[in-house]
Amino acid sequence: MKHITAVRTVTIPVTDQDRALEFYRRELGFETLMDAPLPQLGGRWLVVGIPGTSTSIALLAATETGVDTGIRLATADAAQAHTALNEQGVATSELIAWPGVPPMFTFTDCDGNRLYLVQE
């Protein structure tokens, strides 16, 4: 099958969509791509993304959060990003830099969902 051309949107569960939107915009620099009522799912369809890219994250209202999203975000400088997020009060893991593996670390959003930041 050759019909799939890209990964467009992945979903992260959040308990408070407004708080999550503020975190992803303020702490990570994402922009709001869509914010539409979605009462069928108990909130709204809220999508954020990195300016200039096509991949996005839907912040879906949920009661269970704190998941390992498996989402790997990219950065030009993992050490600099690690320092910046720590200075903003974002919970991060230790920066790891093993031989042959790009520098990376994990961080959690305001709902305890784990994401990864990997140097390109």
Backbone hydrogen bonds, N-H to C=O, Kabsch-Sander energy under -0.5 kcal/mol:
donor,donor_aa,acceptor,acceptor_aa,energy
8,R,6,A,-0.6
10,V,56,S,-2.0
12,I,58,A,-2.8
14,V,60,L,-2.7
20,A,16,D,-2.6
21,L,17,Q,-2.6
22,E,18,D,-2.2
23,F,19,R,-2.2
24,Y,20,A,-2.8
25,R,21,L,-2.2
26,R,22,E,-3.1
27,E,23,F,-2.1
28,L,23,F,-1.0
29,G,25,R,-1.0
30,F,24,Y,-2.5
31,E,49,G,-3.1
33,L,47,V,-3.1
34,M,47,V,-1.7
36,A,45,W,-2.1
38,L,43,G,-2.5
41,L,38,L,-1.8
42,G,39,P,-1.3
43,G,38,L,-1.6
45,W,36,A,-3.2
46,L,44,R,-1.0
47,V,34,M,-2.8
47,V,45,W,-0.6
48,V,57,I,-3.0
49,G,31,E,-2.1
50,I,55,T,-0.7
53,T,50,I,-2.0
56,S,8,R,-3.2
57,I,48,V,-3.1
58,A,10,V,-3.1
59,L,46,L,-3.1
59,L,57,I,-0.5
60,L,12,I,-1.9
60,L,58,A,-1.0
62,A,14,V,-2.5
65,T,63,T,-0.6
69,T,67,V,-1.0
69,T,114,R,-1.9
70,G,114,R,-0.5
73,L,71,I,-0.6
73,L,116,Y,-3.2
75,T,118,V,-1.9
81,A,77,D,-2.3
82,H,78,A,-2.6
83,T,79,A,-2.2
84,A,80,Q,-2.4
85,L,81,A,-2.7
86,N,82,H,-2.2
87,E,83,T,-2.4
88,Q,84,A,-1.3
89,G,86,N,-1.5
90,V,85,L,-2.6
93,S,106,T,-2.7
96,I,104,M,-3.1
101,V,98,W,-2.3
104,M,96,I,-2.2
105,F,117,L,-1.7
107,F,115,L,-2.2
108,T,91,A,-2.0
109,D,113,N,-2.0
112,G,109,D,-1.9
114,R,67,V,-2.7
115,L,107,F,-2.8
116,Y,71,I,-2.5
117,L,105,F,-3.0
118,V,73,L,-2.9
119,Q,103,P,-2.8
120,E,75,T,-3.0
